[in-house]
Amino acid sequence: MGVYEELGLAPIINASGTVTRLGGAPMPPAVVAALAAAAEQWVPLEQLQAAASRRIAAVTGAEAGLVTAGSAAALTLGTAALLAGHDLGRMERLPHCRGFPHEIVVAREHRSGYDHAVRAAGARLVEVGFNEVVAGAGVRRAEGWEYEAAFSERTAGVLYVFSSAAAPTLNEVVQRAQRHQLPVLVDAAGELPPRANLKLAETSGADLVAYSGGKSIRGPQSTGILCGRRHWITSAALQMLDMDDHEQLWDPPPELIDRSQLAGIPRHGIGRGLKVSKEEIVALLVALDLFAAGDYLGELTHQRELLEQIAGAVADTAAVCTVRTPGSPERPPLLEVDLTQTGQDAFEVCRRLRLGAPPIYVSHGELADGKLVIHPICLDDTMAATLGTRLREELEHPQS
């Protein structure tokens, strides 16, 4: 009996990919081994984060980095850094920002539920621009001048949600913010691969960039990375680390925290609840090295074969299967199963797959269009065979 069965739970077949609600990506054996090895010894966390900062900087080209409790935590800590800097009084007052700049300018089309992580630090989001293409009202989207028009003495920085289709470009937004000496925080949580996106801080000049550590990097699911300018990383680290020490004994590594820039020692900051364990930090660094070296790329061919196997299992049904080739050659392919010609309701098929034995969770993002989407990263040969059999059974299920 496995650990989940002992808790009364049935392990699922995860065909949704690296989503948080299902536990993220599979960790490679080297990452699991590093996590276990790190549990057997102890080091001061500020020293470990300083070592992590050096490793992250080497991979990303940023000045410094921090391992965080997921990309949402990276956004909260990054925002807290922009709001407080090295001002210990501001750190103490967050998320209450009365009396100092706390507005973060963001394109209206970049808003989502995930920016609660930014608001949690005390920031007030100021929206600019429109996506008139999506609204069916025209051809224009958010434009660079609209950011500058919103800047004022209350502005603490800019939030930019990165994607290959985002508008205006990150480089333009950074250039406009720099004219006003304003920092830019980038949410790039799910924008890996391609591996080139690890260099966003270096190539765009953005001040801070947040990534997920538990998706394509394949570290522990609850890890993330915040990288960028050392000044802001220092502030973020100060607001997360355990600060219960005597002033005359506290001796953090200067490359992570320069005590000469501080009037004293801050108390526990707004990020104290976002702590990261030594095991997670070490495991994330191993995973980051594997990802950056391209070690996972060799799996893509087999992942496509698994999807073709699943498609073959339902080839003589009315479902139309298409293996989607991703925009980046470093991303896994996806299998689209279009049910519109089957007479089956995609939501109902998805529900029955979840309720079966074993439970199967396919991506639900396109159910409204009558499509199931299957992501291969968490599948093996046995799971793919089971998924194909179960999917065929459900497509043959009598309509109610």
HUNOR-V282417 format. One record per residue. RES is the residue in one small letter. SS is DSSP state (2 for helix, 1 for strand, 0 for the rest). PSI is psi in radians with two decimals (none if undefined). D_LAST is the distance of its C-alpha to the last C-alpha in Angstrom with 1 decimal. Layout:
BEGIN
res = {RES & RES}
ss = {SS & SS}
psi = {PSI & PSI}
d_last = {D_LAST & D_LAST}
END
This chain:
BEGIN
res = {m & g & v & y & e & e & l & g & l & a & p & i & i & n & a & s & g & t & v & t & r & l & g & g & a & p & m & p & p & a & v & v & a & a & l & a & a & a & a & e & q & w & v & p & l & e & q & l & q & a & a & a & s & r & r & i & a & a & v & t & g & a & e & a & g & l & v & t & a & g & s & a & a & a & l & t & l & g & t & a & a & l & l & a & g & h & d & l & g & r & m & e & r & l & p & h & c & r & g & f & p & h & e & i & v & v & a & r & e & h & r & s & g & y & d & h & a & v & r & a & a & g & a & r & l & v & e & v & g & f & n & e & v & v & a & g & a & g & v & r & r & a & e & g & w & e & y & e & a & a & f & s & e & r & t & a & g & v & l & y & v & f & s & s & a & a & a & p & t & l & n & e & v & v & q & r & a & q & r & h & q & l & p & v & l & v & d & a & a & g & e & l & p & p & r & a & n & l & k & l & a & e & t & s & g & a & d & l & v & a & y & s & g & g & k & s & i & r & g & p & q & s & t & g & i & l & c & g & r & r & h & w & i & t & s & a & a & l & q & m & l & d & m & d & d & h & e & q & l & w & d & p & p & p & e & l & i & d & r & s & q & l & a & g & i & p & r & h & g & i & g & r & g & l & k & v & s & k & e & e & i & v & a & l & l & v & a & l & d & l & f & a & a & g & d & y & l & g & e & l & t & h & q & r & e & l & l & e & q & i & a & g & a & v & a & d & t & a & a & v & c & t & v & r & t & p & g & s & p & e & r & p & p & l & l & e & v & d & l & t & q & t & g & q & d & a & f & e & v & c & r & r & l & r & l & g & a & p & p & i & y & v & s & h & g & e & l & a & d & g & k & l & v & i & h & p & i & c & l & d & d & t & m & a & a & t & l & g & t & r & l & r & e & e & l & e & h & p & q & s}
ss = {0 & 0 & 0 & 0 & 2 & 2 & 2 & 0 & 0 & 0 & 0 & 0 & 1 & 1 & 1 & 0 & 0 & 0 & 0 & 2 & 2 & 2 & 0 & 0 & 0 & 0 & 0 & 0 & 2 & 2 & 2 & 2 & 2 & 2 & 2 & 2 & 2 & 2 & 0 & 0 & 0 & 0 & 0 & 0 & 2 & 2 & 2 & 2 & 2 & 2 & 2 & 2 & 2 & 2 & 2 & 2 & 2 & 2 & 2 & 2 & 0 & 0 & 0 & 1 & 1 & 1 & 1 & 1 & 0 & 0 & 2 & 2 & 2 & 2 & 2 & 2 & 2 & 2 & 2 & 2 & 2 & 2 & 2 & 2 & 0 & 0 & 0 & 2 & 2 & 2 & 2 & 2 & 2 & 0 & 0 & 0 & 0 & 0 & 0 & 0 & 0 & 0 & 1 & 1 & 1 & 1 & 1 & 2 & 2 & 2 & 0 & 0 & 2 & 2 & 2 & 2 & 2 & 2 & 2 & 0 & 0 & 0 & 0 & 1 & 1 & 1 & 1 & 1 & 0 & 0 & 0 & 0 & 0 & 0 & 0 & 0 & 0 & 0 & 0 & 0 & 0 & 0 & 0 & 2 & 2 & 2 & 2 & 2 & 2 & 2 & 0 & 0 & 0 & 0 & 1 & 1 & 1 & 1 & 1 & 1 & 1 & 0 & 0 & 0 & 0 & 0 & 0 & 0 & 0 & 2 & 2 & 2 & 2 & 2 & 2 & 2 & 2 & 2 & 2 & 0 & 0 & 0 & 1 & 1 & 1 & 1 & 1 & 0 & 0 & 0 & 0 & 0 & 0 & 0 & 2 & 2 & 2 & 2 & 2 & 2 & 2 & 2 & 2 & 2 & 0 & 0 & 0 & 1 & 1 & 1 & 1 & 1 & 0 & 0 & 0 & 0 & 0 & 0 & 0 & 0 & 0 & 0 & 0 & 1 & 1 & 1 & 1 & 1 & 0 & 2 & 2 & 2 & 2 & 2 & 2 & 2 & 2 & 2 & 0 & 0 & 0 & 0 & 0 & 0 & 0 & 0 & 0 & 0 & 0 & 0 & 0 & 0 & 0 & 0 & 0 & 0 & 0 & 0 & 2 & 2 & 2 & 0 & 0 & 0 & 0 & 0 & 0 & 0 & 0 & 0 & 0 & 2 & 2 & 2 & 0 & 0 & 0 & 2 & 2 & 2 & 2 & 2 & 2 & 2 & 2 & 2 & 2 & 2 & 2 & 2 & 2 & 2 & 0 & 0 & 0 & 0 & 2 & 2 & 2 & 2 & 2 & 2 & 2 & 2 & 2 & 2 & 2 & 2 & 2 & 2 & 2 & 2 & 2 & 0 & 0 & 0 & 0 & 0 & 0 & 1 & 1 & 1 & 1 & 1 & 0 & 0 & 0 & 0 & 0 & 0 & 0 & 0 & 0 & 1 & 1 & 1 & 1 & 1 & 0 & 0 & 0 & 0 & 0 & 0 & 0 & 2 & 2 & 2 & 2 & 2 & 2 & 2 & 2 & 2 & 2 & 0 & 0 & 0 & 0 & 1 & 1 & 1 & 1 & 0 & 0 & 0 & 2 & 2 & 2 & 0 & 1 & 1 & 1 & 1 & 1 & 0 & 0 & 0 & 0 & 0 & 2 & 2 & 2 & 2 & 2 & 2 & 2 & 2 & 2 & 2 & 2 & 2 & 2 & 2 & 2 & 0 & 0 & 0 & 0 & 0}
psi = {2.31 & 3.03 & -0.56 & -0.67 & -0.62 & -0.39 & 0.09 & 0.35 & 2.54 & 2.09 & 2.49 & 2.88 & 2.02 & 1.77 & 0.35 & -0.28 & -2.51 & 0.45 & 2.52 & -0.72 & -0.28 & 0.11 & 0.08 & -2.86 & 2.78 & 2.33 & 2.29 & 2.74 & -0.67 & -0.57 & -0.75 & -0.73 & -0.70 & -0.70 & -0.79 & -0.72 & -0.67 & -0.41 & -0.23 & -0.14 & 3.02 & 2.48 & 2.70 & 2.32 & -0.59 & -0.55 & -0.68 & -0.71 & -0.56 & -0.72 & -0.71 & -0.67 & -0.74 & -0.74 & -0.76 & -0.73 & -0.70 & -0.63 & -0.67 & -0.32 & 0.03 & 2.93 & -0.58 & 2.94 & 2.93 & 2.38 & 2.22 & 3.00 & 1.06 & 2.93 & -0.52 & -0.73 & -0.64 & -0.68 & -0.73 & -0.80 & -0.70 & -0.74 & -0.76 & -0.64 & -0.77 & -0.58 & -0.66 & -0.48 & -2.30 & 0.26 & 1.89 & -0.57 & -0.72 & -0.72 & -0.74 & -0.55 & -0.39 & 2.41 & 0.24 & 2.10 & 0.31 & 2.26 & -0.07 & 2.78 & 2.32 & 0.29 & 2.35 & 2.10 & 2.34 & 2.51 & 2.41 & -0.64 & -0.10 & -0.06 & 2.52 & 3.04 & -0.40 & -0.38 & 0.06 & -0.53 & -0.56 & -0.79 & -0.50 & -0.47 & -0.21 & -0.01 & 2.60 & 2.11 & 2.31 & 1.98 & 2.51 & 2.69 & 3.04 & 2.64 & 1.53 & -0.28 & -0.88 & -0.65 & -0.18 & 0.44 & -0.03 & -2.75 & -0.01 & 2.66 & -3.00 & 2.46 & 2.66 & -0.69 & -0.46 & -0.54 & -0.90 & -0.62 & -0.41 & -0.20 & 2.42 & -3.06 & -0.22 & -0.12 & 2.26 & -0.33 & -2.94 & 2.43 & 2.26 & 2.17 & 1.92 & 2.42 & 2.92 & -0.36 & 0.08 & 2.56 & 2.54 & 3.13 & 2.68 & -0.74 & -0.70 & -0.76 & -0.74 & -0.78 & -0.73 & -0.68 & -0.68 & -0.52 & -0.44 & 0.27 & 0.73 & 2.39 & 2.72 & 2.20 & 2.20 & 2.23 & 1.84 & 0.63 & -0.87 & 0.36 & 0.48 & 2.45 & 3.07 & 2.73 & -0.43 & -0.46 & -0.24 & -0.34 & 0.27 & -0.73 & -0.71 & -0.75 & -0.46 & -0.37 & 0.13 & 2.58 & -0.64 & 2.45 & 2.33 & 2.34 & 2.69 & 2.45 & -0.25 & 0.16 & -1.97 & -0.43 & -0.53 & 0.61 & -2.99 & 2.44 & -0.54 & 0.48 & 2.76 & 3.12 & 2.35 & 2.12 & 2.75 & -2.52 & 2.41 & -0.65 & -0.79 & -0.62 & -0.69 & -0.84 & -0.75 & -0.75 & -0.76 & -0.55 & 0.04 & -0.65 & 2.76 & 2.03 & 0.33 & 1.44 & 2.82 & 2.49 & -0.66 & -0.16 & -0.39 & 2.11 & 1.21 & 2.67 & 2.22 & -0.41 & -0.31 & -0.79 & 1.98 & 1.81 & -0.44 & -0.31 & -0.02 & 2.54 & -0.17 & -2.69 & 2.13 & 2.72 & -3.09 & 2.29 & -3.09 & -0.36 & 0.17 & -0.59 & -0.03 & 0.47 & 2.72 & 2.38 & 2.80 & -0.64 & -0.74 & -0.71 & -0.86 & -0.78 & -0.71 & -0.71 & -0.67 & -0.78 & -0.70 & -0.73 & -0.74 & -0.80 & -0.84 & -0.53 & -0.12 & 0.36 & -0.41 & -0.19 & -0.48 & -0.24 & -0.25 & -0.67 & -0.79 & -0.63 & -0.71 & -0.70 & -0.68 & -0.74 & -0.69 & -0.60 & -0.77 & -0.77 & -0.67 & -0.53 & -0.40 & 0.36 & -0.53 & 0.31 & 3.14 & -0.08 & 2.50 & 2.01 & 2.37 & 2.18 & 2.02 & 2.26 & 2.15 & 2.84 & -0.57 & 2.34 & -0.13 & -0.13 & 2.59 & 2.62 & 2.89 & 2.67 & 2.09 & 2.20 & 1.80 & 2.07 & 0.09 & -0.43 & -0.02 & -0.30 & 0.00 & 2.54 & 2.17 & -0.66 & -0.73 & -0.73 & -0.76 & -0.75 & -0.76 & -0.63 & -0.69 & -0.59 & -0.08 & -3.04 & 1.99 & 2.76 & 2.41 & 2.21 & 1.90 & 2.88 & 2.34 & 0.22 & -0.34 & 0.39 & -0.63 & -0.38 & 0.14 & 0.40 & 2.39 & 2.48 & 2.29 & 2.18 & 2.32 & -0.10 & -0.51 & 0.16 & 2.57 & -3.06 & -0.79 & -0.76 & -0.72 & -0.71 & -0.76 & -0.73 & -0.78 & -0.76 & -0.81 & -0.70 & -0.72 & -0.75 & -0.74 & -0.59 & -0.41 & -0.02 & 2.32 & 2.45 & 2.45 & none}
d_last = {36.3 & 36.1 & 37.0 & 33.4 & 32.5 & 35.6 & 34.2 & 31.0 & 29.0 & 27.1 & 28.3 & 25.8 & 25.7 & 26.7 & 25.6 & 26.3 & 30.1 & 32.9 & 31.1 & 32.8 & 29.9 & 29.3 & 33.0 & 34.4 & 35.8 & 37.0 & 40.7 & 42.9 & 45.1 & 48.2 & 46.6 & 45.5 & 49.0 & 50.7 & 48.7 & 49.7 & 53.4 & 53.6 & 52.7 & 55.8 & 58.4 & 59.1 & 60.4 & 60.9 & 57.8 & 59.8 & 61.5 & 58.2 & 56.7 & 59.9 & 59.5 & 55.9 & 57.2 & 59.5 & 56.8 & 54.3 & 57.2 & 58.0 & 54.5 & 53.7 & 57.2 & 57.0 & 60.0 & 58.1 & 54.8 & 53.1 & 50.3 & 47.9 & 45.0 & 42.5 & 42.6 & 41.8 & 44.9 & 46.8 & 46.1 & 47.2 & 50.3 & 51.0 & 50.8 & 53.0 & 55.5 & 55.6 & 56.1 & 58.8 & 60.5 & 63.2 & 63.9 & 63.7 & 63.6 & 60.6 & 58.8 & 59.6 & 58.2 & 54.9 & 52.3 & 54.8 & 56.4 & 58.7 & 61.9 & 60.8 & 58.6 & 54.9 & 53.0 & 50.9 & 50.3 & 46.9 & 45.3 & 42.6 & 40.1 & 40.9 & 39.6 & 36.6 & 35.7 & 37.7 & 40.9 & 40.8 & 42.8 & 45.5 & 45.5 & 45.8 & 49.3 & 50.4 & 50.1 & 49.3 & 47.4 & 48.8 & 46.5 & 47.8 & 46.5 & 43.4 & 40.8 & 41.0 & 39.1 & 35.9 & 36.6 & 37.1 & 40.5 & 42.8 & 43.8 & 45.4 & 44.3 & 46.3 & 49.9 & 52.7 & 55.1 & 52.6 & 52.9 & 56.7 & 56.6 & 54.8 & 57.2 & 59.6 & 61.7 & 58.6 & 56.7 & 56.4 & 54.5 & 51.5 & 48.0 & 46.6 & 43.1 & 43.6 & 41.5 & 42.5 & 41.3 & 42.8 & 45.3 & 48.2 & 49.2 & 50.0 & 53.6 & 54.2 & 53.0 & 55.1 & 58.1 & 57.8 & 57.4 & 60.4 & 62.6 & 62.1 & 62.3 & 58.7 & 56.6 & 53.1 & 50.3 & 47.6 & 44.1 & 43.2 & 40.9 & 38.5 & 40.8 & 41.8 & 42.1 & 44.1 & 46.9 & 49.1 & 47.4 & 49.1 & 52.2 & 51.0 & 53.7 & 56.4 & 55.4 & 54.6 & 57.0 & 54.3 & 55.6 & 52.6 & 49.4 & 46.5 & 44.3 & 41.6 & 43.0 & 39.7 & 37.9 & 39.5 & 42.8 & 41.0 & 43.2 & 42.1 & 39.0 & 41.0 & 43.8 & 44.8 & 47.9 & 50.0 & 52.8 & 55.4 & 58.8 & 60.6 & 61.6 & 58.0 & 56.9 & 59.8 & 58.6 & 55.0 & 56.3 & 58.6 & 55.8 & 53.7 & 56.2 & 57.6 & 60.8 & 62.3 & 65.7 & 69.3 & 70.5 & 73.4 & 71.2 & 68.2 & 68.6 & 65.5 & 65.7 & 67.2 & 65.0 & 62.0 & 63.8 & 67.3 & 68.9 & 71.6 & 69.0 & 68.2 & 70.2 & 69.1 & 66.1 & 62.9 & 61.2 & 57.6 & 55.7 & 52.4 & 50.9 & 52.0 & 48.5 & 47.5 & 49.7 & 49.0 & 50.1 & 52.6 & 50.1 & 47.7 & 50.6 & 51.8 & 48.4 & 47.6 & 50.9 & 50.3 & 46.9 & 48.5 & 51.1 & 48.6 & 46.5 & 49.6 & 50.9 & 47.8 & 47.0 & 43.3 & 43.4 & 43.7 & 40.1 & 38.6 & 38.9 & 37.1 & 34.3 & 33.7 & 33.7 & 31.0 & 28.8 & 29.5 & 28.6 & 25.2 & 24.8 & 26.0 & 23.4 & 20.7 & 23.2 & 21.8 & 18.3 & 17.5 & 18.1 & 21.6 & 23.7 & 26.9 & 29.5 & 31.0 & 34.8 & 35.9 & 38.6 & 40.9 & 41.7 & 41.8 & 38.2 & 35.4 & 33.1 & 29.4 & 26.4 & 24.1 & 20.7 & 19.4 & 15.7 & 16.2 & 16.3 & 13.3 & 10.7 & 9.4 & 10.1 & 13.3 & 13.3 & 10.1 & 11.7 & 14.9 & 13.9 & 12.6 & 15.9 & 17.9 & 16.6 & 17.3 & 20.7 & 22.6 & 21.1 & 21.1 & 21.8 & 21.7 & 23.3 & 21.2 & 23.7 & 22.0 & 18.3 & 18.9 & 20.0 & 16.9 & 19.1 & 19.5 & 23.2 & 24.8 & 28.3 & 30.4 & 33.2 & 31.9 & 30.7 & 32.7 & 32.3 & 30.4 & 28.0 & 27.3 & 26.7 & 24.3 & 22.5 & 22.3 & 21.0 & 18.3 & 17.2 & 17.0 & 14.9 & 12.3 & 12.5 & 12.0 & 8.9 & 6.3 & 3.8 & 0.0}
END
